[in-house]
Amino acid sequence: MMQFDLMKYATHALVGYGGMMAYDVLVEGRNYDGGFAMKDALTFGISSVVSSLACEVLCSLVPYLNEGNLHGYIVNPVLSGVIYLMLYDYMVSPTYIGVRDSSTNFFVGSVLTLLVSYVENPIASLFGIKHY
């Protein structure tokens, strides 16, 4: 069912931004200086919102697919990885050439989506936001 919950998308974007920023700074060793790490985190924040919208539309069109079953747990990270890959090629890759390849971007986008989904609900519940 399509909900279009603005608070859900905002928390997706903020937690996704923070997750990618943490990945870039802690794992890849980039500097938090307003360059690559911030642009990459912005790209992942946007892609997390777009993939959440796309997953809701896809779940409303396909009858056996929803976010609570096994198919939804597979479709959401794959869709997020593909959307992050496309947005990275459009937003980050022209400025920072050769930093990451496509397979690494897909893997990072997919795995980080799973990690963000586990972290997002406890963080949102601290501020009184509930996602149904």
BAFI-651029 format. One record per residue (C-alpha): x, y, z. Coordinates in steps of 0.001 Angstrom, whole numbers, plus 524288, in hexadecimal, padded with zeros to 5 digits. Layout:
<atoms>
{{X; Y; Z}}
...
</atoms>
This chain:
<atoms>
{{80000; 80000; 80000}}
{{8054B; 80D4A; 7FC5D}}
{{8066D; 8164B; 80805}}
{{80F00; 821C8; 803D5}}
{{812EF; 824C4; 811C9}}
{{81B8A; 830E0; 811E6}}
{{821A7; 82DE9; 81F29}}
{{8255C; 8204F; 81AA7}}
{{82C3B; 825AF; 80EAD}}
{{83308; 83029; 816A6}}
{{8383D; 82634; 82043}}
{{83C74; 81D78; 814E2}}
{{84404; 828CF; 80F35}}
{{84A3B; 82D3D; 81BF7}}
{{84E2C; 81FCD; 820BD}}
{{852CA; 81C16; 8131A}}
{{85AD9; 82885; 8125C}}
{{860EE; 825B2; 81F93}}
{{86370; 8177C; 81C27}}
{{86A6A; 81AA2; 80F83}}
{{87213; 82575; 8160C}}
{{8766A; 81BE0; 82085}}
{{87A1C; 811F2; 8160E}}
{{8820C; 81BC0; 80E4D}}
{{88918; 82132; 81A2C}}
{{88B23; 814DD; 82234}}
{{88CBC; 80A2E; 817F9}}
{{8924A; 81114; 80C1C}}
{{899EC; 81B40; 813CA}}
{{8949C; 82731; 80CC0}}
{{894BB; 83479; 81328}}
{{88868; 83B1A; 817BF}}
{{88BDD; 8477A; 81091}}
{{8808C; 84A8A; 807A6}}
{{88614; 842F1; 7FC3E}}
{{883ED; 834E6; 7F845}}
{{87E55; 82FF0; 80514}}
{{8739A; 83A2E; 805D4}}
{{86FD4; 838CC; 7F796}}
{{86FA2; 829FD; 7F8A2}}
{{8676A; 82A92; 8050A}}
{{85DE6; 833F5; 7FE76}}
{{85CDD; 82AA7; 7F2FF}}
{{859DA; 81F38; 7FBF3}}
{{84FDC; 82738; 80394}}
{{848BC; 82AA5; 7F710}}
{{8499D; 81CB7; 7F203}}
{{8440F; 81749; 7FEAC}}
{{837FB; 81FDE; 7FD46}}
{{83666; 81CB9; 7EED2}}
{{8381F; 80E2F; 7F133}}
{{82E4B; 80E96; 7FC57}}
{{82466; 81517; 7F363}}
{{8275F; 80B78; 7E87A}}
{{82604; 80000; 7F1C4}}
{{818C4; 804E1; 7F66E}}
{{8140C; 80677; 7E873}}
{{81930; 7F90B; 7E4CB}}
{{81318; 7F2D0; 7F0D6}}
{{805F4; 7F8D0; 7ED79}}
{{8067F; 7F39D; 7DF89}}
{{80B16; 7E5B3; 7E247}}
{{8014D; 7DE85; 7EAF1}}
{{80A72; 7D4CB; 7F1C6}}
{{814FD; 7DEE3; 7F464}}
{{8150D; 7E716; 800BA}}
{{81F65; 7ECAB; 8099A}}
{{81CE9; 7E2CD; 81459}}
{{81F67; 7D600; 80D44}}
{{82BA9; 7CFBA; 807BB}}
{{8299F; 7D543; 7FA1E}}
{{82901; 7E2FA; 7FF9D}}
{{83583; 7E0DE; 8073E}}
{{83C32; 7DD01; 7FA8E}}
{{83617; 7E707; 7F16E}}
{{83888; 7F2FA; 7F9F3}}
{{84779; 7F1A7; 7FB00}}
{{848DB; 7EDC6; 7ECB7}}
{{84087; 7F93D; 7E86C}}
{{847F7; 80247; 7F171}}
{{85504; 7FD7D; 7EC3E}}
{{850DF; 7FFB5; 7DE2E}}
{{84B7F; 80D4A; 7E0E4}}
{{85790; 81113; 7E8B3}}
{{8602B; 80C1E; 7DD9D}}
{{858EE; 81472; 7D3A8}}
{{858CD; 820A0; 7DC2E}}
{{86738; 81EEE; 7DF8E}}
{{86A97; 81E68; 7D11E}}
{{8628D; 82AAB; 7CEE8}}
{{86620; 832EA; 7DADB}}
{{8736B; 82EBB; 7E01B}}
{{87ABC; 827C7; 7D54F}}
{{87C74; 83372; 7CC11}}
{{88345; 83B42; 7D6C1}}
{{88ADF; 83064; 7DD8B}}
{{88F37; 82757; 7D2A2}}
{{89399; 8199E; 7D602}}
{{89108; 819BE; 7E4A9}}
{{8881D; 80DB0; 7E4B6}}
{{883FA; 8041B; 7DA54}}
{{87606; 8000A; 7D756}}
{{87626; 7F303; 7DE6A}}
{{87B30; 7F95E; 7EAE5}}
{{870BC; 803E5; 7E9F4}}
{{865FE; 7F9CE; 7E85D}}
{{86B20; 7F1D5; 7F3D1}}
{{86CAA; 7FDC9; 7FC9A}}
{{85F19; 802C5; 7F90D}}
{{858A7; 7F5AB; 7FB9D}}
{{85F80; 7F24A; 8085A}}
{{85E83; 80000; 80DCC}}
{{84FE1; 7FFE5; 80B1A}}
{{84E97; 7F3C4; 81383}}
{{856C0; 7F9B1; 81E6A}}
{{84F70; 80692; 81DEC}}
{{8425A; 7FF98; 81EC3}}
{{846A2; 7F90D; 82B7F}}
{{84B9C; 805C9; 8314E}}
{{840C5; 80EB0; 82C73}}
{{8355C; 80A40; 834E0}}
{{83C5C; 80B46; 8420D}}
{{841A4; 818BA; 83E8A}}
{{8344C; 81D61; 839E0}}
{{82DB5; 8180B; 84611}}
{{836D2; 8204B; 84E85}}
{{8304A; 82C3D; 84898}}
{{8227D; 826A8; 84968}}
{{8213F; 82329; 83B06}}
{{81ABC; 8162C; 8381A}}
{{81B06; 80F58; 82AF0}}
{{8105E; 8059A; 8281F}}
</atoms>
